[in-house]
Amino acid sequence: MTLLALIPARGGSRGIPRKNILPFCGKPLLHWTIDAALASACVDQVVVSTEDQEIAEVAKAGGAEVPFLRPAELASDEAPGILPVLHALEQLPKVSDVLLLQPTSPLRS
């Protein structure tokens, strides 16, 4: 069994532009979720799914993998949330289980 912690972080945002990489309590918002996933003994792989190169670089700097970029059509406001998950599973066929972690919910243990 391989447990993937998948963090979907798109570049576009209606409310707060670039929110996933903005500082929150001393580090990019995205890093809080990456840190929680990396700290889990149950998680085998931490992957950020994004269409945005800058977010990909911030994710890598935080210790996550970004083995692919998500197609732009899967990062629109209208795209159903399950589509990035299905896309990630197509890219990572050896994954058996997925833990979906939203980067906009940083206060988790």
Beta strands, then each sheet from edge to edge (+ up, - down):
strand 1: 3-8
strand 2: 23-24
strand 3: 27-28
strand 4: 45-49
strand 5: 97-100
sheet 1: 4+ 1+ 5+
sheet 2: 2+ 3-
end
